[in-house]
Amino acid sequence: MSIEEIVAGYHAAMLHKSADELADLYAVDALHEFPFGGLAPYKGREEIRAGYHAMWDPAPMRVREVRRVALHRTEDPEVVVVEQNVLVEVGEHQITVPGLLIIRVGNGEIIHTRDYMDTSAITQVRAAAG
Protein backbone atom coordinates (compact mmCIF):
# COMPACT_ATOMS: atom_id res chain seq x y z
CA MET A 1 0.00 0.00 0.00
CA SER A 2 1.16 3.53 -0.68
CA ILE A 3 1.42 6.15 2.03
CA GLU A 4 -1.64 7.90 0.59
CA GLU A 5 -3.65 4.65 0.78
CA ILE A 6 -2.48 4.01 4.33
CA VAL A 7 -3.47 7.51 5.48
CA ALA A 8 -6.86 7.17 3.74
CA GLY A 9 -7.34 3.75 5.37
CA TYR A 10 -6.34 5.12 8.77
CA HIS A 11 -8.89 7.92 8.48
CA ALA A 12 -11.58 5.49 7.27
CA ALA A 13 -10.92 3.26 10.29
CA MET A 14 -11.32 6.29 12.57
CA LEU A 15 -14.56 7.28 10.84
CA HIS A 16 -15.92 3.74 11.26
CA LYS A 17 -14.43 3.37 14.77
CA SER A 18 -13.07 0.06 13.47
CA ALA A 19 -10.17 -1.31 15.47
CA ASP A 20 -9.91 -4.17 12.97
CA GLU A 21 -9.59 -1.88 9.94
CA LEU A 22 -6.95 0.15 11.79
CA ALA A 23 -4.93 -2.82 13.04
CA ASP A 24 -4.89 -4.37 9.58
CA LEU A 25 -2.83 -1.39 8.37
CA TYR A 26 -0.02 -2.27 10.80
CA ALA A 27 2.92 -4.65 10.56
CA VAL A 28 2.86 -7.60 12.97
CA ASP A 29 5.58 -6.03 15.15
CA ALA A 30 4.49 -2.38 14.81
CA LEU A 31 4.52 0.21 17.57
CA HIS A 32 1.80 2.82 18.24
CA GLU A 33 2.69 5.52 20.78
CA PHE A 34 0.66 8.29 22.44
CA PRO A 35 3.26 10.87 23.56
CA PHE A 36 0.65 13.35 24.90
CA GLY A 37 -2.24 11.02 25.63
CA GLY A 38 -1.01 9.46 28.86
CA LEU A 39 -1.59 5.98 27.41
CA ALA A 40 0.89 3.16 27.32
CA PRO A 41 2.14 2.32 23.82
CA TYR A 42 0.62 -0.56 21.90
CA LYS A 43 3.24 -3.06 20.79
CA GLY A 44 2.33 -5.28 17.86
CA ARG A 45 -0.67 -5.47 15.55
CA GLU A 46 -2.79 -7.53 17.94
CA GLU A 47 -2.16 -5.21 20.90
CA ILE A 48 -3.09 -2.28 18.64
CA ARG A 49 -6.29 -4.13 17.70
CA ALA A 50 -7.15 -4.97 21.32
CA GLY A 51 -6.26 -1.48 22.56
CA TYR A 52 -8.45 0.25 20.01
CA HIS A 53 -11.32 -2.18 20.60
CA ALA A 54 -11.10 -1.32 24.31
CA MET A 55 -10.97 2.40 23.54
CA TRP A 56 -13.53 2.70 20.75
CA ASP A 57 -16.11 -0.06 21.26
CA PRO A 58 -17.64 1.20 24.53
CA ALA A 59 -17.23 4.91 23.69
CA PRO A 60 -20.53 6.75 23.17
CA MET A 61 -18.90 9.14 20.72
CA ARG A 62 -19.45 9.08 17.00
CA VAL A 63 -16.85 10.29 14.54
CA ARG A 64 -18.69 12.51 12.08
CA GLU A 65 -15.74 13.53 9.91
CA VAL A 66 -11.99 13.22 9.67
CA ARG A 67 -10.48 16.24 7.93
CA ARG A 68 -6.96 15.90 6.67
CA VAL A 69 -5.46 19.35 7.05
CA ALA A 70 -2.11 18.44 5.50
CA LEU A 71 0.20 15.57 4.69
CA HIS A 72 3.85 16.51 5.00
CA ARG A 73 6.51 14.33 3.45
CA THR A 74 9.86 14.26 5.19
CA GLU A 75 13.43 13.70 4.03
CA ASP A 76 12.91 10.06 5.01
CA PRO A 77 10.63 8.56 2.31
CA GLU A 78 9.13 6.15 4.88
CA VAL A 79 7.91 8.94 7.22
CA VAL A 80 4.98 11.33 6.84
CA VAL A 81 3.39 13.82 9.17
CA VAL A 82 -0.40 14.06 8.99
CA GLU A 83 -2.28 17.03 10.42
CA GLN A 84 -5.93 16.25 11.02
CA ASN A 85 -9.11 17.49 12.67
CA VAL A 86 -11.58 14.90 13.86
CA LEU A 87 -15.17 16.07 14.33
CA VAL A 88 -16.65 14.01 17.16
CA GLU A 89 -20.29 13.92 18.23
CA VAL A 90 -21.20 12.99 21.79
CA GLY A 91 -24.93 13.32 22.40
CA GLU A 92 -25.76 16.83 21.26
CA HIS A 93 -22.16 18.04 21.56
CA GLN A 94 -19.89 18.41 18.55
CA ILE A 95 -16.20 18.69 19.41
CA THR A 96 -13.25 19.08 17.08
CA VAL A 97 -10.19 17.11 18.15
CA PRO A 98 -7.04 18.36 16.41
CA GLY A 99 -4.26 15.84 16.03
CA LEU A 100 -0.96 15.04 14.47
CA LEU A 101 0.26 11.63 13.34
CA ILE A 102 3.85 10.79 12.56
CA ILE A 103 3.70 7.56 10.59
CA ARG A 104 6.57 5.37 9.45
CA VAL A 105 5.68 2.93 6.68
CA GLY A 106 7.68 -0.07 5.54
CA ASN A 107 6.72 -2.69 2.96
CA GLY A 108 3.26 -1.15 2.60
CA GLU A 109 2.40 -1.36 6.32
CA ILE A 110 2.62 1.01 9.27
CA ILE A 111 5.61 0.09 11.39
CA HIS A 112 5.50 3.01 13.84
CA THR A 113 2.99 5.72 14.71
CA ARG A 114 3.36 8.60 17.12
CA ASP A 115 -0.20 9.80 17.77
CA TYR A 116 -0.45 13.33 19.18
CA MET A 117 -3.97 14.38 20.20
CA ASP A 118 -5.17 17.67 21.66
CA THR A 119 -5.64 16.56 25.27
CA SER A 120 -7.96 19.46 26.13
CA ALA A 121 -10.30 18.39 23.31
CA ILE A 122 -10.13 14.77 24.52
CA THR A 123 -11.08 16.02 28.00
CA GLN A 124 -14.11 17.79 26.45
CA VAL A 125 -15.15 14.55 24.69
CA ARG A 126 -14.88 12.58 27.94
CA ALA A 127 -16.83 15.22 29.86
CA ALA A 128 -19.60 15.25 27.25
CA ALA A 129 -19.79 11.44 27.48
CA GLY A 130 -20.39 11.95 31.19
C-alpha positions as CSV (number, residue, x, y, z in Angstrom):
1,M,0.0,0.0,0.0
2,S,1.2,3.5,-0.7
3,I,1.4,6.2,2.0
4,E,-1.6,7.9,0.6
5,E,-3.6,4.7,0.8
6,I,-2.5,4.0,4.3
7,V,-3.5,7.5,5.5
8,A,-6.9,7.2,3.7
9,G,-7.3,3.8,5.4
10,Y,-6.3,5.1,8.8
11,H,-8.9,7.9,8.5
12,A,-11.6,5.5,7.3
13,A,-10.9,3.3,10.3
14,M,-11.3,6.3,12.6
15,L,-14.6,7.3,10.8
16,H,-15.9,3.7,11.3
17,K,-14.4,3.4,14.8
18,S,-13.1,0.1,13.5
19,A,-10.2,-1.3,15.5
20,D,-9.9,-4.2,13.0
21,E,-9.6,-1.9,9.9
22,L,-7.0,0.2,11.8
23,A,-4.9,-2.8,13.0
24,D,-4.9,-4.4,9.6
25,L,-2.8,-1.4,8.4
26,Y,0.0,-2.3,10.8
27,A,2.9,-4.7,10.6
28,V,2.9,-7.6,13.0
29,D,5.6,-6.0,15.2
30,A,4.5,-2.4,14.8
31,L,4.5,0.2,17.6
32,H,1.8,2.8,18.2
33,E,2.7,5.5,20.8
34,F,0.7,8.3,22.4
35,P,3.3,10.9,23.6
36,F,0.7,13.3,24.9
37,G,-2.2,11.0,25.6
38,G,-1.0,9.5,28.9
39,L,-1.6,6.0,27.4
40,A,0.9,3.2,27.3
41,P,2.1,2.3,23.8
42,Y,0.6,-0.6,21.9
43,K,3.2,-3.1,20.8
44,G,2.3,-5.3,17.9
45,R,-0.7,-5.5,15.6
46,E,-2.8,-7.5,17.9
47,E,-2.2,-5.2,20.9
48,I,-3.1,-2.3,18.6
49,R,-6.3,-4.1,17.7
50,A,-7.2,-5.0,21.3
51,G,-6.3,-1.5,22.6
52,Y,-8.5,0.3,20.0
53,H,-11.3,-2.2,20.6
54,A,-11.1,-1.3,24.3
55,M,-11.0,2.4,23.5
56,W,-13.5,2.7,20.7
57,D,-16.1,-0.1,21.3
58,P,-17.6,1.2,24.5
59,A,-17.2,4.9,23.7
60,P,-20.5,6.7,23.2
61,M,-18.9,9.1,20.7
62,R,-19.5,9.1,17.0
63,V,-16.8,10.3,14.5
64,R,-18.7,12.5,12.1
65,E,-15.7,13.5,9.9
66,V,-12.0,13.2,9.7
67,R,-10.5,16.2,7.9
68,R,-7.0,15.9,6.7
69,V,-5.5,19.4,7.0
70,A,-2.1,18.4,5.5
71,L,0.2,15.6,4.7
72,H,3.9,16.5,5.0
73,R,6.5,14.3,3.5
74,T,9.9,14.3,5.2
75,E,13.4,13.7,4.0
76,D,12.9,10.1,5.0
77,P,10.6,8.6,2.3
78,E,9.1,6.2,4.9
79,V,7.9,8.9,7.2
80,V,5.0,11.3,6.8
81,V,3.4,13.8,9.2
82,V,-0.4,14.1,9.0
83,E,-2.3,17.0,10.4
84,Q,-5.9,16.3,11.0
85,N,-9.1,17.5,12.7
86,V,-11.6,14.9,13.9
87,L,-15.2,16.1,14.3
88,V,-16.7,14.0,17.2
89,E,-20.3,13.9,18.2
90,V,-21.2,13.0,21.8
91,G,-24.9,13.3,22.4
92,E,-25.8,16.8,21.3
93,H,-22.2,18.0,21.6
94,Q,-19.9,18.4,18.6
95,I,-16.2,18.7,19.4
96,T,-13.2,19.1,17.1
97,V,-10.2,17.1,18.1
98,P,-7.0,18.4,16.4
99,G,-4.3,15.8,16.0
100,L,-1.0,15.0,14.5
101,L,0.3,11.6,13.3
102,I,3.8,10.8,12.6
103,I,3.7,7.6,10.6
104,R,6.6,5.4,9.4
105,V,5.7,2.9,6.7
106,G,7.7,-0.1,5.5
107,N,6.7,-2.7,3.0
108,G,3.3,-1.1,2.6
109,E,2.4,-1.4,6.3
110,I,2.6,1.0,9.3
111,I,5.6,0.1,11.4
112,H,5.5,3.0,13.8
113,T,3.0,5.7,14.7
114,R,3.4,8.6,17.1
115,D,-0.2,9.8,17.8
116,Y,-0.5,13.3,19.2
117,M,-4.0,14.4,20.2
118,D,-5.2,17.7,21.7
119,T,-5.6,16.6,25.3
120,S,-8.0,19.5,26.1
121,A,-10.3,18.4,23.3
122,I,-10.1,14.8,24.5
123,T,-11.1,16.0,28.0
124,Q,-14.1,17.8,26.5
125,V,-15.1,14.6,24.7
126,R,-14.9,12.6,27.9
127,A,-16.8,15.2,29.9
128,A,-19.6,15.3,27.3
129,A,-19.8,11.4,27.5
130,G,-20.4,11.9,31.2
